[in-house]
Amino acid sequence: MKELQNWCQAKGIEISGKQLEQFELYKENLLDWNQRINLTAIIDYTGIWQKHFADSLSLLPLLPQGIRLIDVGSGAGFPGIPIKIMRPDIDVTLLDSLRKRINFLEDTLHRLELAEVKCIHARAEELSRQSEHSHSYDICTARAVARLDKLCKWCLPFIKPDTGLFLAMKGPNVKEEVDEAKAKIAKLRGKIVDIKYMEIVEGMVHSVVLCKFFATLPNHQN
């Protein structure tokens, strides 16, 4: 994981030897399980550290200390597990609707000795109605799950009113999805407050759409 170490240093991210070992174990377990269930089409070393690990860690500057985070449609654990590796202070919940993927996530967390991570097998639209999870998280993330209009319907109900953020990880060409989703987000008492474009490595750019949920509609939307 020398390349990941160099990338972290270039980004000003401190990474320990233990954390590098955890990423190596994560990669090995991902490739092992991927032979039995479909977790990722990216199976080369460079692709894994760039498009999965570094891509996930690009969210770190947006995450305050000690927050509660839910990763919706976590799949193979991105971005939730890389975030937890680097930020043990964050209370992470991984949500996925497929039992086989939850089994992989639980096995990976055990091998990486990551504590205080919950894996939940459920549909987002059902779990968000439960009192323990409804408007209870500081941050909700989703990566490569669905288009933004559907994502906001599933994810905004998880975040705290006014203070919480939904971080939707998208490719660089996100304008069409944003335009398509604005009206639906407003009906959900939400608003897109920012779009950050991040260059992960040279030639690889993604966007993060930041959405808020408001307890009451902002004045300009009344």
PyMOL commands that place a pseudoatom at each C-alpha (Angstrom):
pseudoatom trace, name=CA, resn=MET, resi=1, chain=A, elem=C, hetatm=0, pos=[0.000, 0.000, 0.000]
pseudoatom trace, name=CA, resn=LYS, resi=2, chain=A, elem=C, hetatm=0, pos=[2.955, 2.305, -0.636]
pseudoatom trace, name=CA, resn=GLU, resi=3, chain=A, elem=C, hetatm=0, pos=[1.001, 4.242, -3.258]
pseudoatom trace, name=CA, resn=LEU, resi=4, chain=A, elem=C, hetatm=0, pos=[-1.866, 4.861, -0.835]
pseudoatom trace, name=CA, resn=GLN, resi=5, chain=A, elem=C, hetatm=0, pos=[0.630, 5.987, 1.798]
pseudoatom trace, name=CA, resn=ASN, resi=6, chain=A, elem=C, hetatm=0, pos=[2.202, 8.436, -0.665]
pseudoatom trace, name=CA, resn=TRP, resi=7, chain=A, elem=C, hetatm=0, pos=[-1.237, 9.715, -1.698]
pseudoatom trace, name=CA, resn=CYS, resi=8, chain=A, elem=C, hetatm=0, pos=[-2.208, 10.327, 1.941]
pseudoatom trace, name=CA, resn=GLN, resi=9, chain=A, elem=C, hetatm=0, pos=[1.034, 12.194, 2.596]
pseudoatom trace, name=CA, resn=ALA, resi=10, chain=A, elem=C, hetatm=0, pos=[0.454, 14.383, -0.473]
pseudoatom trace, name=CA, resn=LYS, resi=11, chain=A, elem=C, hetatm=0, pos=[-3.063, 15.180, 0.791]
pseudoatom trace, name=CA, resn=GLY, resi=12, chain=A, elem=C, hetatm=0, pos=[-1.857, 15.950, 4.314]
pseudoatom trace, name=CA, resn=ILE, resi=13, chain=A, elem=C, hetatm=0, pos=[-3.515, 12.848, 5.776]
pseudoatom trace, name=CA, resn=GLU, resi=14, chain=A, elem=C, hetatm=0, pos=[-1.608, 11.035, 8.514]
pseudoatom trace, name=CA, resn=ILE, resi=15, chain=A, elem=C, hetatm=0, pos=[-1.728, 7.262, 8.064]
pseudoatom trace, name=CA, resn=SER, resi=16, chain=A, elem=C, hetatm=0, pos=[-0.101, 4.754, 10.421]
pseudoatom trace, name=CA, resn=GLY, resi=17, chain=A, elem=C, hetatm=0, pos=[1.496, 1.405, 9.701]
pseudoatom trace, name=CA, resn=LYS, resi=18, chain=A, elem=C, hetatm=0, pos=[-1.460, -0.337, 11.324]
pseudoatom trace, name=CA, resn=GLN, resi=19, chain=A, elem=C, hetatm=0, pos=[-3.903, 1.523, 9.103]
pseudoatom trace, name=CA, resn=LEU, resi=20, chain=A, elem=C, hetatm=0, pos=[-1.918, 0.563, 5.999]
pseudoatom trace, name=CA, resn=GLU, resi=21, chain=A, elem=C, hetatm=0, pos=[-2.052, -3.064, 7.155]
pseudoatom trace, name=CA, resn=GLN, resi=22, chain=A, elem=C, hetatm=0, pos=[-5.829, -2.769, 7.551]
pseudoatom trace, name=CA, resn=PHE, resi=23, chain=A, elem=C, hetatm=0, pos=[-6.172, -1.475, 3.991]
pseudoatom trace, name=CA, resn=GLU, resi=24, chain=A, elem=C, hetatm=0, pos=[-4.035, -4.385, 2.750]
pseudoatom trace, name=CA, resn=LEU, resi=25, chain=A, elem=C, hetatm=0, pos=[-6.244, -6.887, 4.609]
pseudoatom trace, name=CA, resn=TYR, resi=26, chain=A, elem=C, hetatm=0, pos=[-9.324, -5.121, 3.267]
pseudoatom trace, name=CA, resn=LYS, resi=27, chain=A, elem=C, hetatm=0, pos=[-8.055, -5.464, -0.307]
pseudoatom trace, name=CA, resn=GLU, resi=28, chain=A, elem=C, hetatm=0, pos=[-7.257, -9.163, 0.163]
pseudoatom trace, name=CA, resn=ASN, resi=29, chain=A, elem=C, hetatm=0, pos=[-10.628, -9.934, 1.707]
pseudoatom trace, name=CA, resn=LEU, resi=30, chain=A, elem=C, hetatm=0, pos=[-12.448, -7.973, -0.982]
pseudoatom trace, name=CA, resn=LEU, resi=31, chain=A, elem=C, hetatm=0, pos=[-10.746, -9.942, -3.758]
pseudoatom trace, name=CA, resn=ASP, resi=32, chain=A, elem=C, hetatm=0, pos=[-11.331, -13.252, -1.960]
pseudoatom trace, name=CA, resn=TRP, resi=33, chain=A, elem=C, hetatm=0, pos=[-15.059, -12.658, -1.432]
pseudoatom trace, name=CA, resn=ASN, resi=34, chain=A, elem=C, hetatm=0, pos=[-15.414, -11.198, -4.919]
pseudoatom trace, name=CA, resn=GLN, resi=35, chain=A, elem=C, hetatm=0, pos=[-14.786, -14.651, -6.339]
pseudoatom trace, name=CA, resn=ARG, resi=36, chain=A, elem=C, hetatm=0, pos=[-18.028, -15.819, -4.715]
pseudoatom trace, name=CA, resn=ILE, resi=37, chain=A, elem=C, hetatm=0, pos=[-20.305, -12.769, -4.771]
pseudoatom trace, name=CA, resn=ASN, resi=38, chain=A, elem=C, hetatm=0, pos=[-20.293, -9.710, -6.996]
pseudoatom trace, name=CA, resn=LEU, resi=39, chain=A, elem=C, hetatm=0, pos=[-18.771, -6.901, -4.947]
pseudoatom trace, name=CA, resn=THR, resi=40, chain=A, elem=C, hetatm=0, pos=[-16.659, -4.956, -7.431]
pseudoatom trace, name=CA, resn=ALA, resi=41, chain=A, elem=C, hetatm=0, pos=[-15.619, -4.969, -11.073]
pseudoatom trace, name=CA, resn=ILE, resi=42, chain=A, elem=C, hetatm=0, pos=[-12.327, -3.352, -10.049]
pseudoatom trace, name=CA, resn=ILE, resi=43, chain=A, elem=C, hetatm=0, pos=[-9.869, -6.108, -9.205]
pseudoatom trace, name=CA, resn=ASP, resi=44, chain=A, elem=C, hetatm=0, pos=[-6.451, -4.615, -9.989]
pseudoatom trace, name=CA, resn=TYR, resi=45, chain=A, elem=C, hetatm=0, pos=[-4.326, -3.129, -7.232]
pseudoatom trace, name=CA, resn=THR, resi=46, chain=A, elem=C, hetatm=0, pos=[-4.124, 0.374, -8.719]
pseudoatom trace, name=CA, resn=GLY, resi=47, chain=A, elem=C, hetatm=0, pos=[-7.859, 0.520, -9.302]
pseudoatom trace, name=CA, resn=ILE, resi=48, chain=A, elem=C, hetatm=0, pos=[-8.631, -0.585, -5.747]
pseudoatom trace, name=CA, resn=TRP, resi=49, chain=A, elem=C, hetatm=0, pos=[-6.459, 1.968, -3.976]
pseudoatom trace, name=CA, resn=GLN, resi=50, chain=A, elem=C, hetatm=0, pos=[-7.403, 4.817, -6.311]
pseudoatom trace, name=CA, resn=LYS, resi=51, chain=A, elem=C, hetatm=0, pos=[-11.079, 4.192, -7.108]
pseudoatom trace, name=CA, resn=HIS, resi=52, chain=A, elem=C, hetatm=0, pos=[-12.129, 2.638, -3.808]
pseudoatom trace, name=CA, resn=PHE, resi=53, chain=A, elem=C, hetatm=0, pos=[-9.755, 3.627, -0.998]
pseudoatom trace, name=CA, resn=ALA, resi=54, chain=A, elem=C, hetatm=0, pos=[-8.541, 7.106, -2.017]
pseudoatom trace, name=CA, resn=ASP, resi=55, chain=A, elem=C, hetatm=0, pos=[-11.943, 7.979, -3.455]
pseudoatom trace, name=CA, resn=SER, resi=56, chain=A, elem=C, hetatm=0, pos=[-13.579, 7.168, -0.108]
pseudoatom trace, name=CA, resn=LEU, resi=57, chain=A, elem=C, hetatm=0, pos=[-10.958, 9.059, 1.897]
pseudoatom trace, name=CA, resn=SER, resi=58, chain=A, elem=C, hetatm=0, pos=[-11.559, 12.216, -0.118]
pseudoatom trace, name=CA, resn=LEU, resi=59, chain=A, elem=C, hetatm=0, pos=[-14.553, 12.801, 2.197]
pseudoatom trace, name=CA, resn=LEU, resi=60, chain=A, elem=C, hetatm=0, pos=[-12.368, 13.157, 5.296]
pseudoatom trace, name=CA, resn=PRO, resi=61, chain=A, elem=C, hetatm=0, pos=[-12.134, 16.983, 5.179]
pseudoatom trace, name=CA, resn=LEU, resi=62, chain=A, elem=C, hetatm=0, pos=[-15.944, 17.151, 5.286]
pseudoatom trace, name=CA, resn=LEU, resi=63, chain=A, elem=C, hetatm=0, pos=[-16.297, 15.064, 8.462]
pseudoatom trace, name=CA, resn=PRO, resi=64, chain=A, elem=C, hetatm=0, pos=[-16.245, 16.737, 11.923]
pseudoatom trace, name=CA, resn=GLN, resi=65, chain=A, elem=C, hetatm=0, pos=[-14.960, 14.910, 14.992]
pseudoatom trace, name=CA, resn=GLY, resi=66, chain=A, elem=C, hetatm=0, pos=[-17.120, 12.423, 16.866]
pseudoatom trace, name=CA, resn=ILE, resi=67, chain=A, elem=C, hetatm=0, pos=[-20.038, 12.333, 14.457]
pseudoatom trace, name=CA, resn=ARG, resi=68, chain=A, elem=C, hetatm=0, pos=[-22.593, 9.627, 13.798]
pseudoatom trace, name=CA, resn=LEU, resi=69, chain=A, elem=C, hetatm=0, pos=[-22.491, 8.492, 10.144]
pseudoatom trace, name=CA, resn=ILE, resi=70, chain=A, elem=C, hetatm=0, pos=[-24.631, 6.100, 8.110]
pseudoatom trace, name=CA, resn=ASP, resi=71, chain=A, elem=C, hetatm=0, pos=[-23.428, 4.741, 4.764]
pseudoatom trace, name=CA, resn=VAL, resi=72, chain=A, elem=C, hetatm=0, pos=[-26.500, 3.882, 2.665]
pseudoatom trace, name=CA, resn=GLY, resi=73, chain=A, elem=C, hetatm=0, pos=[-26.142, 1.110, 0.086]
pseudoatom trace, name=CA, resn=SER, resi=74, chain=A, elem=C, hetatm=0, pos=[-22.687, 0.404, 1.479]
pseudoatom trace, name=CA, resn=GLY, resi=75, chain=A, elem=C, hetatm=0, pos=[-22.071, -2.558, -0.836]
pseudoatom trace, name=CA, resn=ALA, resi=76, chain=A, elem=C, hetatm=0, pos=[-18.424, -3.526, -0.393]
pseudoatom trace, name=CA, resn=GLY, resi=77, chain=A, elem=C, hetatm=0, pos=[-18.050, -0.921, 2.362]
pseudoatom trace, name=CA, resn=PHE, resi=78, chain=A, elem=C, hetatm=0, pos=[-17.226, 2.250, 0.453]
pseudoatom trace, name=CA, resn=PRO, resi=79, chain=A, elem=C, hetatm=0, pos=[-16.866, 4.877, 1.764]
pseudoatom trace, name=CA, resn=GLY, resi=80, chain=A, elem=C, hetatm=0, pos=[-17.817, 3.727, 5.285]
pseudoatom trace, name=CA, resn=ILE, resi=81, chain=A, elem=C, hetatm=0, pos=[-15.001, 1.284, 6.094]
pseudoatom trace, name=CA, resn=PRO, resi=82, chain=A, elem=C, hetatm=0, pos=[-12.098, 3.418, 4.769]
pseudoatom trace, name=CA, resn=ILE, resi=83, chain=A, elem=C, hetatm=0, pos=[-13.497, 6.335, 6.773]
pseudoatom trace, name=CA, resn=LYS, resi=84, chain=A, elem=C, hetatm=0, pos=[-13.640, 4.200, 9.923]
pseudoatom trace, name=CA, resn=ILE, resi=85, chain=A, elem=C, hetatm=0, pos=[-10.077, 2.952, 9.413]
pseudoatom trace, name=CA, resn=MET, resi=86, chain=A, elem=C, hetatm=0, pos=[-8.805, 6.517, 9.309]
pseudoatom trace, name=CA, resn=ARG, resi=87, chain=A, elem=C, hetatm=0, pos=[-11.255, 8.049, 11.795]
pseudoatom trace, name=CA, resn=PRO, resi=88, chain=A, elem=C, hetatm=0, pos=[-11.929, 5.742, 14.770]
pseudoatom trace, name=CA, resn=ASP, resi=89, chain=A, elem=C, hetatm=0, pos=[-13.762, 8.632, 16.464]
pseudoatom trace, name=CA, resn=ILE, resi=90, chain=A, elem=C, hetatm=0, pos=[-16.664, 8.336, 14.006]
pseudoatom trace, name=CA, resn=ASP, resi=91, chain=A, elem=C, hetatm=0, pos=[-19.618, 6.084, 14.864]
pseudoatom trace, name=CA, resn=VAL, resi=92, chain=A, elem=C, hetatm=0, pos=[-20.275, 4.288, 11.555]
pseudoatom trace, name=CA, resn=THR, resi=93, chain=A, elem=C, hetatm=0, pos=[-23.355, 2.332, 10.450]
pseudoatom trace, name=CA, resn=LEU, resi=94, chain=A, elem=C, hetatm=0, pos=[-23.208, 0.346, 7.209]
pseudoatom trace, name=CA, resn=LEU, resi=95, chain=A, elem=C, hetatm=0, pos=[-26.591, -0.254, 5.573]
pseudoatom trace, name=CA, resn=ASP, resi=96, chain=A, elem=C, hetatm=0, pos=[-27.262, -2.624, 2.694]
pseudoatom trace, name=CA, resn=SER, resi=97, chain=A, elem=C, hetatm=0, pos=[-30.325, -4.462, 1.414]
pseudoatom trace, name=CA, resn=LEU, resi=98, chain=A, elem=C, hetatm=0, pos=[-28.460, -7.651, 0.392]
pseudoatom trace, name=CA, resn=ARG, resi=99, chain=A, elem=C, hetatm=0, pos=[-27.648, -10.189, 3.103]
pseudoatom trace, name=CA, resn=LYS, resi=100, chain=A, elem=C, hetatm=0, pos=[-24.586, -11.534, 1.266]
pseudoatom trace, name=CA, resn=ARG, resi=101, chain=A, elem=C, hetatm=0, pos=[-22.985, -8.108, 1.236]
pseudoatom trace, name=CA, resn=ILE, resi=102, chain=A, elem=C, hetatm=0, pos=[-23.698, -7.648, 4.933]
pseudoatom trace, name=CA, resn=ASN, resi=103, chain=A, elem=C, hetatm=0, pos=[-21.958, -10.982, 5.564]
pseudoatom trace, name=CA, resn=PHE, resi=104, chain=A, elem=C, hetatm=0, pos=[-18.909, -9.675, 3.712]
pseudoatom trace, name=CA, resn=LEU, resi=105, chain=A, elem=C, hetatm=0, pos=[-18.938, -6.416, 5.658]
pseudoatom trace, name=CA, resn=GLU, resi=106, chain=A, elem=C, hetatm=0, pos=[-19.171, -8.209, 9.000]
pseudoatom trace, name=CA, resn=ASP, resi=107, chain=A, elem=C, hetatm=0, pos=[-16.324, -10.555, 8.064]
pseudoatom trace, name=CA, resn=THR, resi=108, chain=A, elem=C, hetatm=0, pos=[-14.162, -7.642, 6.923]
pseudoatom trace, name=CA, resn=LEU, resi=109, chain=A, elem=C, hetatm=0, pos=[-14.773, -5.653, 10.100]
pseudoatom trace, name=CA, resn=HIS, resi=110, chain=A, elem=C, hetatm=0, pos=[-13.832, -8.722, 12.162]
pseudoatom trace, name=CA, resn=ARG, resi=111, chain=A, elem=C, hetatm=0, pos=[-10.595, -9.252, 10.217]
pseudoatom trace, name=CA, resn=LEU, resi=112, chain=A, elem=C, hetatm=0, pos=[-9.677, -5.572, 10.438]
pseudoatom trace, name=CA, resn=GLU, resi=113, chain=A, elem=C, hetatm=0, pos=[-10.555, -5.480, 14.165]
pseudoatom trace, name=CA, resn=LEU, resi=114, chain=A, elem=C, hetatm=0, pos=[-12.746, -2.443, 13.686]
pseudoatom trace, name=CA, resn=ALA, resi=115, chain=A, elem=C, hetatm=0, pos=[-15.045, -1.840, 16.640]
pseudoatom trace, name=CA, resn=GLU, resi=116, chain=A, elem=C, hetatm=0, pos=[-18.092, 0.409, 16.968]
pseudoatom trace, name=CA, resn=VAL, resi=117, chain=A, elem=C, hetatm=0, pos=[-19.358, -0.288, 13.463]
pseudoatom trace, name=CA, resn=LYS, resi=118, chain=A, elem=C, hetatm=0, pos=[-22.903, -1.544, 12.944]
pseudoatom trace, name=CA, resn=CYS, resi=119, chain=A, elem=C, hetatm=0, pos=[-23.982, -3.549, 9.893]
pseudoatom trace, name=CA, resn=ILE, resi=120, chain=A, elem=C, hetatm=0, pos=[-27.700, -3.448, 9.168]
pseudoatom trace, name=CA, resn=HIS, resi=121, chain=A, elem=C, hetatm=0, pos=[-29.533, -5.586, 6.629]
pseudoatom trace, name=CA, resn=ALA, resi=122, chain=A, elem=C, hetatm=0, pos=[-32.522, -3.470, 5.590]
pseudoatom trace, name=CA, resn=ARG, resi=123, chain=A, elem=C, hetatm=0, pos=[-33.961, -1.170, 2.947]
pseudoatom trace, name=CA, resn=ALA, resi=124, chain=A, elem=C, hetatm=0, pos=[-33.189, 2.499, 3.491]
pseudoatom trace, name=CA, resn=GLU, resi=125, chain=A, elem=C, hetatm=0, pos=[-36.779, 3.649, 3.088]
pseudoatom trace, name=CA, resn=GLU, resi=126, chain=A, elem=C, hetatm=0, pos=[-37.880, 1.239, 5.842]
pseudoatom trace, name=CA, resn=LEU, resi=127, chain=A, elem=C, hetatm=0, pos=[-35.024, 1.789, 8.285]
pseudoatom trace, name=CA, resn=SER, resi=128, chain=A, elem=C, hetatm=0, pos=[-35.312, 5.590, 8.113]
pseudoatom trace, name=CA, resn=ARG, resi=129, chain=A, elem=C, hetatm=0, pos=[-38.828, 5.363, 9.579]
pseudoatom trace, name=CA, resn=GLN, resi=130, chain=A, elem=C, hetatm=0, pos=[-37.546, 3.751, 12.786]
pseudoatom trace, name=CA, resn=SER, resi=131, chain=A, elem=C, hetatm=0, pos=[-37.117, 6.173, 15.693]
pseudoatom trace, name=CA, resn=GLU, resi=132, chain=A, elem=C, hetatm=0, pos=[-33.501, 5.112, 16.336]
pseudoatom trace, name=CA, resn=HIS, resi=133, chain=A, elem=C, hetatm=0, pos=[-32.526, 6.115, 12.812]
pseudoatom trace, name=CA, resn=SER, resi=134, chain=A, elem=C, hetatm=0, pos=[-35.004, 8.794, 11.704]
pseudoatom trace, name=CA, resn=HIS, resi=135, chain=A, elem=C, hetatm=0, pos=[-33.216, 12.186, 11.497]
pseudoatom trace, name=CA, resn=SER, resi=136, chain=A, elem=C, hetatm=0, pos=[-30.560, 10.842, 13.882]
pseudoatom trace, name=CA, resn=TYR, resi=137, chain=A, elem=C, hetatm=0, pos=[-27.295, 11.052, 11.911]
pseudoatom trace, name=CA, resn=ASP, resi=138, chain=A, elem=C, hetatm=0, pos=[-24.858, 13.898, 11.454]
pseudoatom trace, name=CA, resn=ILE, resi=139, chain=A, elem=C, hetatm=0, pos=[-23.720, 12.568, 8.067]
pseudoatom trace, name=CA, resn=CYS, resi=140, chain=A, elem=C, hetatm=0, pos=[-25.272, 10.221, 5.525]
pseudoatom trace, name=CA, resn=THR, resi=141, chain=A, elem=C, hetatm=0, pos=[-23.133, 8.980, 2.626]
pseudoatom trace, name=CA, resn=ALA, resi=142, chain=A, elem=C, hetatm=0, pos=[-24.018, 7.116, -0.553]
pseudoatom trace, name=CA, resn=ARG, resi=143, chain=A, elem=C, hetatm=0, pos=[-21.706, 6.079, -3.373]
pseudoatom trace, name=CA, resn=ALA, resi=144, chain=A, elem=C, hetatm=0, pos=[-22.655, 4.492, -6.702]
pseudoatom trace, name=CA, resn=VAL, resi=145, chain=A, elem=C, hetatm=0, pos=[-26.169, 3.610, -5.484]
pseudoatom trace, name=CA, resn=ALA, resi=146, chain=A, elem=C, hetatm=0, pos=[-28.759, 5.473, -7.592]
pseudoatom trace, name=CA, resn=ARG, resi=147, chain=A, elem=C, hetatm=0, pos=[-29.526, 8.796, -9.244]
pseudoatom trace, name=CA, resn=LEU, resi=148, chain=A, elem=C, hetatm=0, pos=[-29.690, 11.821, -6.994]
pseudoatom trace, name=CA, resn=ASP, resi=149, chain=A, elem=C, hetatm=0, pos=[-33.485, 12.224, -6.959]
pseudoatom trace, name=CA, resn=LYS, resi=150, chain=A, elem=C, hetatm=0, pos=[-33.934, 8.690, -5.596]
pseudoatom trace, name=CA, resn=LEU, resi=151, chain=A, elem=C, hetatm=0, pos=[-30.970, 8.971, -3.259]
pseudoatom trace, name=CA, resn=CYS, resi=152, chain=A, elem=C, hetatm=0, pos=[-32.318, 12.080, -1.567]
pseudoatom trace, name=CA, resn=LYS, resi=153, chain=A, elem=C, hetatm=0, pos=[-35.682, 10.406, -0.988]
pseudoatom trace, name=CA, resn=TRP, resi=154, chain=A, elem=C, hetatm=0, pos=[-33.882, 7.543, 0.753]
pseudoatom trace, name=CA, resn=CYS, resi=155, chain=A, elem=C, hetatm=0, pos=[-31.134, 9.469, 2.538]
pseudoatom trace, name=CA, resn=LEU, resi=156, chain=A, elem=C, hetatm=0, pos=[-32.485, 12.840, 3.702]
pseudoatom trace, name=CA, resn=PRO, resi=157, chain=A, elem=C, hetatm=0, pos=[-34.752, 11.158, 6.308]
pseudoatom trace, name=CA, resn=PHE, resi=158, chain=A, elem=C, hetatm=0, pos=[-31.625, 9.882, 8.090]
pseudoatom trace, name=CA, resn=ILE, resi=159, chain=A, elem=C, hetatm=0, pos=[-29.925, 13.220, 8.756]
pseudoatom trace, name=CA, resn=LYS, resi=160, chain=A, elem=C, hetatm=0, pos=[-30.486, 15.660, 11.606]
pseudoatom trace, name=CA, resn=PRO, resi=161, chain=A, elem=C, hetatm=0, pos=[-32.592, 18.708, 10.739]
pseudoatom trace, name=CA, resn=ASP, resi=162, chain=A, elem=C, hetatm=0, pos=[-30.590, 21.833, 9.881]
pseudoatom trace, name=CA, resn=THR, resi=163, chain=A, elem=C, hetatm=0, pos=[-27.211, 20.502, 11.054]
pseudoatom trace, name=CA, resn=GLY, resi=164, chain=A, elem=C, hetatm=0, pos=[-26.899, 17.151, 9.255]
pseudoatom trace, name=CA, resn=LEU, resi=165, chain=A, elem=C, hetatm=0, pos=[-25.486, 16.632, 5.775]
pseudoatom trace, name=CA, resn=PHE, resi=166, chain=A, elem=C, hetatm=0, pos=[-26.106, 14.085, 3.051]
pseudoatom trace, name=CA, resn=LEU, resi=167, chain=A, elem=C, hetatm=0, pos=[-22.951, 13.554, 0.972]
pseudoatom trace, name=CA, resn=ALA, resi=168, chain=A, elem=C, hetatm=0, pos=[-23.786, 12.008, -2.406]
pseudoatom trace, name=CA, resn=MET, resi=169, chain=A, elem=C, hetatm=0, pos=[-20.655, 10.821, -4.187]
pseudoatom trace, name=CA, resn=LYS, resi=170, chain=A, elem=C, hetatm=0, pos=[-20.963, 11.234, -7.945]
pseudoatom trace, name=CA, resn=GLY, resi=171, chain=A, elem=C, hetatm=0, pos=[-18.895, 11.458, -11.092]
pseudoatom trace, name=CA, resn=PRO, resi=172, chain=A, elem=C, hetatm=0, pos=[-17.728, 14.776, -12.518]
pseudoatom trace, name=CA, resn=ASN, resi=173, chain=A, elem=C, hetatm=0, pos=[-20.750, 15.244, -14.810]
pseudoatom trace, name=CA, resn=VAL, resi=174, chain=A, elem=C, hetatm=0, pos=[-23.414, 15.663, -12.172]
pseudoatom trace, name=CA, resn=LYS, resi=175, chain=A, elem=C, hetatm=0, pos=[-25.287, 18.740, -13.438]
pseudoatom trace, name=CA, resn=GLU, resi=176, chain=A, elem=C, hetatm=0, pos=[-28.100, 16.766, -15.118]
pseudoatom trace, name=CA, resn=GLU, resi=177, chain=A, elem=C, hetatm=0, pos=[-28.784, 14.794, -11.945]
pseudoatom trace, name=CA, resn=VAL, resi=178, chain=A, elem=C, hetatm=0, pos=[-28.774, 17.959, -9.842]
pseudoatom trace, name=CA, resn=ASP, resi=179, chain=A, elem=C, hetatm=0, pos=[-31.230, 19.735, -12.144]
pseudoatom trace, name=CA, resn=GLU, resi=180, chain=A, elem=C, hetatm=0, pos=[-33.446, 16.636, -12.196]
pseudoatom trace, name=CA, resn=ALA, resi=181, chain=A, elem=C, hetatm=0, pos=[-33.490, 16.354, -8.408]
pseudoatom trace, name=CA, resn=LYS, resi=182, chain=A, elem=C, hetatm=0, pos=[-33.966, 19.951, -7.226]
pseudoatom trace, name=CA, resn=ALA, resi=183, chain=A, elem=C, hetatm=0, pos=[-37.777, 20.001, -7.206]
pseudoatom trace, name=CA, resn=LYS, resi=184, chain=A, elem=C, hetatm=0, pos=[-38.046, 16.645, -5.458]
pseudoatom trace, name=CA, resn=ILE, resi=185, chain=A, elem=C, hetatm=0, pos=[-35.456, 17.663, -2.859]
pseudoatom trace, name=CA, resn=ALA, resi=186, chain=A, elem=C, hetatm=0, pos=[-37.410, 20.859, -2.111]
pseudoatom trace, name=CA, resn=LYS, resi=187, chain=A, elem=C, hetatm=0, pos=[-40.578, 18.782, -1.536]
pseudoatom trace, name=CA, resn=LEU, resi=188, chain=A, elem=C, hetatm=0, pos=[-38.573, 16.732, 0.972]
pseudoatom trace, name=CA, resn=ARG, resi=189, chain=A, elem=C, hetatm=0, pos=[-37.703, 19.967, 2.825]
pseudoatom trace, name=CA, resn=GLY, resi=190, chain=A, elem=C, hetatm=0, pos=[-34.150, 19.718, 1.579]
pseudoatom trace, name=CA, resn=LYS, resi=191, chain=A, elem=C, hetatm=0, pos=[-31.709, 21.818, -0.385]
pseudoatom trace, name=CA, resn=ILE, resi=192, chain=A, elem=C, hetatm=0, pos=[-28.462, 21.282, -2.260]
pseudoatom trace, name=CA, resn=VAL, resi=193, chain=A, elem=C, hetatm=0, pos=[-26.066, 23.594, -0.452]
pseudoatom trace, name=CA, resn=ASP, resi=194, chain=A, elem=C, hetatm=0, pos=[-22.837, 22.874, -2.317]
pseudoatom trace, name=CA, resn=ILE, resi=195, chain=A, elem=C, hetatm=0, pos=[-21.135, 20.710, -4.927]
pseudoatom trace, name=CA, resn=LYS, resi=196, chain=A, elem=C, hetatm=0, pos=[-17.456, 19.981, -4.387]
pseudoatom trace, name=CA, resn=TYR, resi=197, chain=A, elem=C, hetatm=0, pos=[-15.323, 18.730, -7.267]
pseudoatom trace, name=CA, resn=MET, resi=198, chain=A, elem=C, hetatm=0, pos=[-12.329, 16.738, -6.110]
pseudoatom trace, name=CA, resn=GLU, resi=199, chain=A, elem=C, hetatm=0, pos=[-9.353, 15.466, -8.081]
pseudoatom trace, name=CA, resn=ILE, resi=200, chain=A, elem=C, hetatm=0, pos=[-8.397, 12.145, -6.513]
pseudoatom trace, name=CA, resn=VAL, resi=201, chain=A, elem=C, hetatm=0, pos=[-5.420, 11.449, -8.772]
pseudoatom trace, name=CA, resn=GLU, resi=202, chain=A, elem=C, hetatm=0, pos=[-4.462, 13.058, -12.066]
pseudoatom trace, name=CA, resn=GLY, resi=203, chain=A, elem=C, hetatm=0, pos=[-7.294, 12.615, -14.545]
pseudoatom trace, name=CA, resn=MET, resi=204, chain=A, elem=C, hetatm=0, pos=[-9.707, 11.180, -11.947]
pseudoatom trace, name=CA, resn=VAL, resi=205, chain=A, elem=C, hetatm=0, pos=[-12.264, 13.685, -10.693]
pseudoatom trace, name=CA, resn=HIS, resi=206, chain=A, elem=C, hetatm=0, pos=[-15.482, 13.125, -8.769]
pseudoatom trace, name=CA, resn=SER, resi=207, chain=A, elem=C, hetatm=0, pos=[-18.104, 15.363, -7.248]
pseudoatom trace, name=CA, resn=VAL, resi=208, chain=A, elem=C, hetatm=0, pos=[-19.726, 15.367, -3.823]
pseudoatom trace, name=CA, resn=VAL, resi=209, chain=A, elem=C, hetatm=0, pos=[-23.214, 16.861, -3.671]
pseudoatom trace, name=CA, resn=LEU, resi=210, chain=A, elem=C, hetatm=0, pos=[-23.961, 18.252, -0.206]
pseudoatom trace, name=CA, resn=CYS, resi=211, chain=A, elem=C, hetatm=0, pos=[-27.653, 18.230, 0.755]
pseudoatom trace, name=CA, resn=LYS, resi=212, chain=A, elem=C, hetatm=0, pos=[-29.352, 19.436, 3.928]
pseudoatom trace, name=CA, resn=PHE, resi=213, chain=A, elem=C, hetatm=0, pos=[-32.712, 18.650, 5.485]
pseudoatom trace, name=CA, resn=PHE, resi=214, chain=A, elem=C, hetatm=0, pos=[-34.524, 21.550, 7.162]
pseudoatom trace, name=CA, resn=ALA, resi=215, chain=A, elem=C, hetatm=0, pos=[-36.913, 21.292, 10.122]
pseudoatom trace, name=CA, resn=THR, resi=216, chain=A, elem=C, hetatm=0, pos=[-38.698, 24.223, 8.529]
pseudoatom trace, name=CA, resn=LEU, resi=217, chain=A, elem=C, hetatm=0, pos=[-38.295, 25.435, 4.971]
pseudoatom trace, name=CA, resn=PRO, resi=218, chain=A, elem=C, hetatm=0, pos=[-35.760, 28.236, 4.433]
pseudoatom trace, name=CA, resn=ASN, resi=219, chain=A, elem=C, hetatm=0, pos=[-37.451, 31.626, 3.978]
pseudoatom trace, name=CA, resn=HIS, resi=220, chain=A, elem=C, hetatm=0, pos=[-36.720, 31.808, 0.271]
pseudoatom trace, name=CA, resn=GLN, resi=221, chain=A, elem=C, hetatm=0, pos=[-38.568, 28.524, -0.235]
pseudoatom trace, name=CA, resn=ASN, resi=222, chain=A, elem=C, hetatm=0, pos=[-41.713, 29.458, 1.731]
for i in range(1, 222): cmd.bond("trace and resi %d" % i, "trace and resi %d" % (i + 1))
show_as sticks, trace
zoom trace
